[in-house]
Amino acid sequence: MDIPDLVKQELGDEEIQAGVTLGDEDAVCFTPTRTLVYRGEGLLSDEKVESYPYDFERLTISTGRRKTKFTLVYTDEKRDFGVPGNRADAVLERLIEGALRVSDAIGAEERVTGVFRFSELTLVITEERLLKHLGSVTWDSDFETYPFDAVTGLEFEKGSVATAIVLAVNDRPERIKAPSDQAPAVRKTLQEALFAFHEVSSLADLNAKVAGDDGDEADGDSSELDLETGIDPLVSDDGEETETVESADAGRQPDTPSTDSGDGQGDIAALEQQVAELTAAVERQNERIAAQDETIQALIEELRQGR
């Protein structure tokens, strides 16, 4: 895209990082600090450039049959500009990317790879995180961030009218519903970003990798519990709590220390070590149950909110 002379004059020391042509001579140019909207000379208007800094407080989008209007609300004023409907998505991605960089919500080199709007929900996918904004406006400072390095699982539950994206972050599930007609694009964009971040090539590989540390720990603990200590579950089949430590090693009695052989001190030390191991195992299992309870409570709360 050729840069008009009027835009070059407006740039000063800045550089154009991206641009979107709007047809004829019109274009939108994006710098590190602002959006420049260029309008070529027409029959009823002169050539001009308008600047829209990224430090806006709120962004609202109005979609018409042919044009989409962006309204940016600043501390002391409200400004807007329109673009053809088929250019709106590209403009929105770069506009939100600039706002997120200026506010340090994403890294200086981090790119936005997709923006999706569903009624009062806006999803932003970058190279390193997923951001979610709820509300009637498209974007403001009230949004949630889910870093990819904290993701511990990803699933998709397809329904008749919507697909649920189940993103686990630090083992806590976040459910996001996307309309069926847009769900494939969301899935593709999110998977590509996560696959690239975690250096995998499939959903199965991703889930295996992000859950790898927890899975290894769980396998190791299970082996220790089942094979070494024989601890019964903390909750029995009939739902009653069991006396875990006392029931450990049920059915077999520890060897009675022999004071006559002179090995009594060694046997006592061995028993103390075994008790310490049993205690640690019980504590780990209690921690797992507590974590599961937190997850269940979070799911109940989200169901109540209609997520």
Backbone hydrogen bonds, N-H to C=O, Kabsch-Sander energy under -0.5 kcal/mol:
donor,donor_aa,acceptor,acceptor_aa,energy
8,K,4,P,-2.0
9,Q,5,D,-2.2
10,E,6,L,-1.5
11,L,7,V,-1.7
12,G,8,K,-0.9
14,E,11,L,-1.7
17,Q,15,E,-0.5
17,Q,30,F,-3.2
18,A,30,F,-1.2
20,V,28,V,-2.7
22,L,26,D,-2.4
23,G,26,D,-0.5
26,D,23,G,-1.6
27,A,38,Y,-1.8
28,V,20,V,-2.7
29,C,36,L,-3.2
30,F,18,A,-2.9
31,T,34,R,-2.8
35,T,52,Y,-2.3
36,L,29,C,-3.4
37,V,35,T,-0.5
37,V,50,E,-2.8
38,Y,27,A,-3.1
38,Y,36,L,-0.6
39,R,48,K,-2.7
42,G,45,S,-2.6
48,K,39,R,-2.3
50,E,37,V,-2.3
52,Y,35,T,-2.7
54,Y,33,T,-2.1
57,E,73,V,-3.1
58,R,73,V,-1.3
59,L,139,W,-2.9
60,T,71,T,-2.4
62,S,69,K,-2.4
64,G,62,S,-0.6
64,G,67,K,-2.9
68,T,83,V,-2.9
69,K,62,S,-3.1
70,F,81,F,-3.0
71,T,60,T,-3.0
71,T,69,K,-0.5
72,L,70,F,-0.5
72,L,79,R,-3.6
73,V,58,R,-2.7
73,V,71,T,-0.5
74,Y,72,L,-0.6
74,Y,77,E,-3.4
79,R,72,L,-3.0
81,F,70,F,-1.8
83,V,68,T,-2.2
85,G,66,R,-3.4
87,R,84,P,-2.2
88,A,84,P,-0.5
88,A,85,G,-0.9
91,V,87,R,-2.0
92,L,88,A,-2.9
93,E,89,D,-2.3
94,R,90,A,-1.6
95,L,91,V,-2.4
96,I,92,L,-2.7
97,E,93,E,-2.2
98,G,94,R,-2.1
99,A,95,L,-1.9
100,L,96,I,-2.7
101,R,97,E,-2.1
102,V,98,G,-2.4
103,S,99,A,-1.7
104,D,101,R,-1.5
105,A,100,L,-2.5
106,I,100,L,-1.1
110,E,107,G,-0.8
113,T,111,R,-0.5
113,T,125,I,-2.8
114,G,125,I,-1.5
116,F,123,L,-2.7
118,F,121,L,-3.6
121,L,118,F,-1.9
122,T,133,H,-2.7
123,L,116,F,-3.1
124,V,131,L,-2.7
125,I,114,G,-3.0
126,T,124,V,-0.5
126,T,129,R,-2.7
127,E,111,R,-1.5
130,L,146,Y,-2.0
131,L,124,V,-2.9
132,K,144,E,-2.6
133,H,122,T,-2.7
134,L,142,D,-0.5
135,G,120,E,-2.5
138,T,59,L,-1.3
139,W,59,L,-1.8
141,S,57,E,-0.5
143,F,141,S,-1.2
144,E,132,K,-2.8
146,Y,130,L,-2.9
148,F,128,E,-2.6
150,A,147,P,-1.4
151,V,148,F,-1.1
152,T,168,A,-3.0
153,G,168,A,-1.0
155,E,166,V,-1.9
157,E,164,A,-2.7
158,K,156,F,-0.6
159,G,162,A,-1.7
163,T,178,A,-3.0
164,A,157,E,-2.9
165,I,163,T,-0.6
165,I,176,I,-3.8
166,V,155,E,-2.8
166,V,164,A,-0.7
167,L,165,I,-0.8
167,L,174,E,-2.6
168,A,153,G,-2.5
168,A,166,V,-0.6
169,V,167,L,-0.5
169,V,172,R,-2.6
170,N,150,A,-2.9
170,N,168,A,-0.5
172,R,169,V,-1.4
174,E,167,L,-2.2
175,R,173,P,-0.5
176,I,165,I,-2.4
176,I,174,E,-0.5
178,A,163,T,-2.8
178,A,176,I,-0.5
180,S,161,V,-1.7
182,Q,179,P,-1.4
183,A,179,P,-2.0
186,V,182,Q,-2.0
187,R,183,A,-3.0
188,K,184,P,-2.5
189,T,185,A,-2.4
190,L,186,V,-2.8
191,Q,187,R,-2.8
192,E,188,K,-2.4
193,A,189,T,-1.9
194,L,190,L,-2.6
195,F,191,Q,-3.4
196,A,192,E,-2.2
197,F,193,A,-2.2
198,H,194,L,-2.6
199,E,195,F,-0.9
200,V,195,F,-2.0
206,L,202,S,-2.2
207,N,203,L,-2.6
208,A,204,A,-2.1
209,K,205,D,-2.2
210,V,206,L,-2.9
211,A,207,N,-1.4
212,G,209,K,-1.1
215,G,211,A,-2.9
216,D,212,G,-2.8
217,E,213,D,-2.1
218,A,214,D,-2.7
219,D,215,G,-2.7
220,G,216,D,-2.4
221,D,217,E,-2.5
222,S,218,A,-2.6
223,S,219,D,-2.3
224,E,220,G,-2.0
225,L,221,D,-2.8
226,D,222,S,-2.9
227,L,223,S,-2.3
228,E,223,S,-0.7
228,E,224,E,-1.0
229,T,224,E,-1.6
230,G,225,L,-1.6
231,I,225,L,-1.1
236,S,240,E,-2.5
239,G,236,S,-2.0
242,T,234,L,-1.4
244,T,242,T,-1.5
247,S,243,E,-2.0
248,A,244,T,-0.9
248,A,245,V,-0.5
249,D,229,T,-0.7
250,A,247,S,-1.6
252,R,249,D,-1.7
259,T,257,P,-0.7
263,D,258,S,-0.8
267,D,263,D,-2.1
268,I,264,G,-2.4
269,A,265,Q,-2.1
270,A,266,G,-2.0
271,L,267,D,-2.3
272,E,268,I,-2.4
273,Q,269,A,-2.1
274,Q,270,A,-2.2
275,V,271,L,-2.5
276,A,272,E,-2.1
277,E,273,Q,-2.1
278,L,274,Q,-2.5
279,T,275,V,-2.5
280,A,276,A,-2.2
281,A,277,E,-2.3
282,V,278,L,-2.4
283,E,279,T,-2.2
284,R,280,A,-2.1
285,Q,281,A,-2.2
286,N,282,V,-2.4
287,E,283,E,-2.0
288,R,284,R,-1.9
289,I,285,Q,-2.2
290,A,286,N,-2.3
291,A,287,E,-2.3
292,Q,288,R,-2.6
293,D,289,I,-2.2
294,E,290,A,-2.0
295,T,291,A,-2.0
296,I,292,Q,-2.4
297,Q,293,D,-2.5
298,A,294,E,-2.3
299,L,295,T,-2.3
300,I,296,I,-2.4
301,E,297,Q,-2.3
302,E,298,A,-2.3
303,L,299,L,-2.4
304,R,300,I,-2.1
305,Q,301,E,-1.4
306,G,303,L,-1.0
307,R,302,E,-2.5
